[in-house]
Amino acid sequence: MSDYLSLREECCEANRALAATGLVDLTFGNLSILDTAAGVFAIKPSGVPYHALTAADMVVVSIDGIVVHGVCRPSSDTPTHRRLFLEFEGVQSVVHTHSRSAVAFAQAARAIPLLGTTHADYFHGDVPITRPMTDAEIQGDYEWETGGVIVETFANKIPLNIPAVLVCNHGPFVWANSACKAIETAQALEIIAEMAAQALALNLNATGPSDTLKDKHFFRKHGDSAYYGQCK
């Protein structure tokens, strides 16, 4: 029976790297990594300080929601991560933080508007806000239903083109095709949230660039015609 050591080591290293970005305070937040072939994902244990994490602490959960390895209790947000893995094709890692500028928009129940090219480099549109959760959703399978309102928000969006969401009154969830990219995107989200807040403070009626400029900045870094950076 596999102990999923390499997956647990990768997940531990990624969670510690997330903490090193300064995006998480106390024990807030979590990162998970999916092993599609094995049908499992590893995730941070609930409530364990980031500096104390070891590979042995990581919890491995089947895509069906069953803990298959680990002695710790998995993150309370595990059902949300699982739902995103099930619903969003191509997503291999999910990051949840309570990064402050992004949370400010979530608490204001406001999407992060695309106001400039820095935003467009990472997100092909506004970073959306979910609707408020109903009492029934909150009192029921809360974390699974949190994933549900995220999926609902992306009904007409391409998740890997706008790889982040603000859960209303809660905070951001971010995803990517690798843990490294998910952490980078979480950093970018916090940067563009801070920039947007400052821009709106200067001009509440600020509007974003043209669709032509938005598309140029997004697609020069993403997709088959991307040319930003070095060849891999």
C-alpha positions as CSV (number, residue, x, y, z in Angstrom):
1,M,0.0,0.0,0.0
2,S,1.5,3.4,-1.1
3,D,2.4,5.9,1.6
4,Y,2.4,8.7,-1.1
5,L,5.7,10.0,0.3
6,S,6.7,12.1,-2.7
7,L,3.2,13.7,-2.8
8,R,3.3,14.4,0.9
9,E,6.8,15.9,0.6
10,E,5.8,18.1,-2.3
11,C,2.7,19.3,-0.4
12,C,4.7,20.1,2.8
13,E,7.3,22.0,0.8
14,A,4.6,24.0,-1.1
15,N,2.7,24.9,2.1
16,R,5.9,26.1,3.7
17,A,6.6,28.1,0.5
18,L,3.1,29.6,0.7
19,A,3.8,30.8,4.3
20,A,7.1,32.3,3.2
21,T,5.2,34.6,0.8
22,G,3.6,36.4,3.7
23,L,0.1,35.7,2.3
24,V,-1.0,33.7,5.4
25,D,-1.2,34.7,9.0
26,L,-1.3,32.3,12.0
27,T,-2.7,29.0,10.7
28,F,-5.1,30.5,8.2
29,G,-5.2,29.0,4.7
30,N,-4.1,25.8,3.1
31,L,-2.7,24.3,-0.1
32,S,-3.4,21.0,-1.8
33,I,-1.9,19.1,-4.7
34,L,-3.7,16.5,-6.8
35,D,-2.2,13.3,-8.1
36,T,-4.6,12.6,-11.0
37,A,-3.2,9.2,-11.8
38,A,-3.5,7.9,-8.2
39,G,-6.9,9.6,-7.7
40,V,-5.8,11.3,-4.5
41,F,-4.7,14.7,-3.2
42,A,-2.5,15.8,-0.4
43,I,-3.5,18.8,1.8
44,K,-2.3,20.7,4.9
45,P,-3.5,19.4,8.2
46,S,-6.0,21.5,10.1
47,G,-4.7,24.1,12.5
48,V,-1.0,23.1,12.4
49,P,1.4,26.1,12.2
50,Y,3.2,26.4,8.9
51,H,6.7,26.5,10.5
52,A,6.0,23.1,12.2
53,L,4.8,21.2,9.2
54,T,6.5,18.0,8.1
55,A,5.7,15.6,5.3
56,A,4.4,13.2,7.9
57,D,1.7,15.7,8.8
58,M,0.3,16.0,5.3
59,V,-3.0,14.2,4.8
60,V,-3.8,12.3,1.7
61,V,-7.4,12.1,0.6
62,S,-9.0,10.2,-2.2
63,I,-10.9,12.1,-4.8
64,D,-14.0,10.4,-3.3
65,G,-13.3,12.2,0.0
66,I,-11.8,9.3,2.1
67,V,-8.6,9.8,4.1
68,V,-6.2,7.2,2.7
69,H,-3.0,8.2,4.6
70,G,-2.2,10.4,7.5
71,V,-2.8,10.6,11.3
72,C,-3.7,14.3,11.4
73,R,-7.1,15.8,10.7
74,P,-7.1,17.3,7.2
75,S,-7.9,21.0,6.6
76,S,-11.5,21.9,7.3
77,D,-11.5,23.3,3.7
78,T,-10.8,19.8,2.2
79,P,-14.3,19.4,0.7
80,T,-13.9,22.7,-1.1
81,H,-10.6,21.7,-2.6
82,R,-12.1,18.3,-3.6
83,R,-15.0,19.9,-5.3
84,L,-12.8,22.2,-7.3
85,F,-10.6,19.2,-8.4
86,L,-13.7,17.3,-9.5
87,E,-15.3,20.2,-11.4
88,F,-12.4,22.2,-12.8
89,E,-10.5,20.3,-15.5
90,G,-6.7,20.8,-15.5
91,V,-6.5,22.1,-12.0
92,Q,-3.7,20.3,-10.0
93,S,-3.3,22.6,-7.0
94,V,-5.7,24.7,-5.0
95,V,-4.6,27.5,-2.6
96,H,-6.8,29.2,0.0
97,T,-5.5,32.2,1.9
98,H,-6.8,35.1,3.9
99,S,-4.5,37.6,2.3
100,R,-5.6,41.0,3.5
101,S,-6.3,43.0,0.4
102,A,-8.2,40.2,-1.4
103,V,-10.1,39.5,1.8
104,A,-11.1,43.2,1.9
105,F,-12.8,42.9,-1.4
106,A,-14.5,39.6,-0.3
107,Q,-15.7,41.4,2.9
108,A,-17.0,44.3,0.8
109,A,-18.8,41.7,-1.4
110,R,-17.1,43.2,-4.5
111,A,-15.2,41.6,-7.4
112,I,-11.7,42.8,-8.1
113,P,-12.2,44.8,-11.3
114,L,-9.7,44.5,-14.1
115,L,-8.2,48.0,-14.1
116,G,-4.8,47.6,-15.7
117,T,-2.3,45.3,-17.4
118,T,-0.8,43.9,-14.3
119,H,-4.2,42.3,-13.6
120,A,-4.6,41.2,-17.2
121,D,-1.2,39.4,-17.1
122,Y,-2.8,36.8,-14.8
123,F,-6.6,37.0,-15.1
124,H,-8.6,37.3,-18.3
125,G,-11.3,39.4,-16.6
126,D,-12.5,40.6,-13.2
127,V,-11.8,38.3,-10.3
128,P,-15.4,37.3,-9.5
129,I,-17.2,37.3,-6.2
130,T,-19.5,34.5,-5.3
131,R,-23.1,35.1,-4.2
132,P,-23.7,35.0,-0.4
133,M,-24.3,31.5,0.8
134,T,-27.7,30.6,2.0
135,D,-28.5,29.5,5.6
136,A,-29.2,26.0,4.3
137,E,-25.8,25.8,2.6
138,I,-24.0,27.2,5.7
139,Q,-25.9,24.9,8.1
140,G,-25.5,21.8,5.8
141,D,-22.2,20.6,4.3
142,Y,-20.7,24.0,4.5
143,E,-17.3,23.4,3.0
144,W,-18.7,21.3,0.1
145,E,-21.3,24.0,-0.6
146,T,-18.5,26.6,-0.5
147,G,-17.1,24.7,-3.5
148,G,-20.6,24.7,-5.0
149,V,-21.0,28.5,-5.0
150,I,-17.5,28.8,-6.6
151,V,-18.5,26.3,-9.3
152,E,-21.8,28.1,-9.8
153,T,-19.8,31.4,-10.2
154,F,-17.8,29.9,-13.0
155,A,-20.7,28.4,-15.0
156,N,-19.9,30.6,-17.9
157,K,-16.2,31.2,-17.3
158,I,-13.0,29.2,-18.1
159,P,-11.4,28.5,-14.7
160,L,-7.8,28.4,-15.9
161,N,-8.3,31.8,-17.6
162,I,-9.5,33.4,-14.4
163,P,-7.8,31.2,-11.8
164,A,-9.2,32.8,-8.7
165,V,-12.4,33.7,-6.9
166,L,-13.5,35.6,-3.9
167,V,-15.9,33.7,-1.7
168,C,-18.3,36.4,-0.4
169,N,-17.5,37.5,3.2
170,H,-14.8,34.9,3.4
171,G,-11.7,35.1,1.1
172,P,-9.9,34.0,-2.0
173,F,-9.4,30.5,-3.5
174,V,-6.8,30.2,-6.3
175,W,-5.9,27.3,-8.5
176,A,-3.4,26.3,-11.2
177,N,-1.8,23.3,-13.0
178,S,0.9,23.1,-10.4
179,A,1.6,24.1,-6.8
180,C,4.3,26.5,-7.8
181,K,2.0,28.3,-10.2
182,A,-0.9,28.4,-7.7
183,I,1.3,30.1,-5.2
184,E,2.5,32.6,-7.8
185,T,-1.1,33.3,-8.7
186,A,-2.1,33.8,-5.1
187,Q,0.7,36.4,-4.9
188,A,-0.5,38.1,-8.0
189,L,-4.0,38.1,-6.7
190,E,-3.0,40.0,-3.6
191,I,-0.9,42.5,-5.6
192,I,-3.7,43.3,-8.0
193,A,-6.2,43.5,-5.1
194,E,-4.0,46.1,-3.4
195,M,-3.5,48.0,-6.7
196,A,-7.3,48.0,-7.4
197,A,-8.1,49.3,-3.9
198,Q,-5.7,52.1,-4.3
199,A,-6.9,53.0,-7.8
200,L,-10.5,53.1,-6.7
201,A,-9.5,55.3,-3.7
202,L,-8.1,57.8,-6.2
203,N,-10.9,57.4,-8.7
204,L,-14.0,55.6,-7.7
205,N,-15.1,55.6,-11.4
206,A,-11.9,54.1,-12.7
207,T,-12.4,51.9,-15.8
208,G,-10.1,49.3,-17.2
209,P,-8.2,49.1,-20.4
210,S,-9.6,48.2,-23.8
211,D,-10.4,44.6,-24.6
212,T,-7.6,44.7,-27.1
213,L,-5.1,45.6,-24.4
214,K,-6.5,43.1,-21.9
215,D,-6.3,40.3,-24.5
216,K,-2.8,41.3,-25.5
217,H,-1.4,41.1,-22.0
218,F,-3.2,37.9,-21.1
219,F,-2.5,35.9,-24.2
220,R,1.1,36.9,-24.6
221,K,1.6,34.9,-21.3
222,H,-1.0,32.2,-21.8
223,G,-2.1,29.8,-24.5
224,D,-0.6,28.4,-27.6
225,S,0.5,31.9,-28.9
226,A,2.3,33.0,-25.7
227,Y,5.7,34.5,-26.1
228,Y,6.5,36.0,-22.7
229,G,9.5,34.5,-20.9
230,Q,12.0,31.9,-22.1
231,C,11.5,28.7,-24.0
232,K,11.1,25.6,-21.8
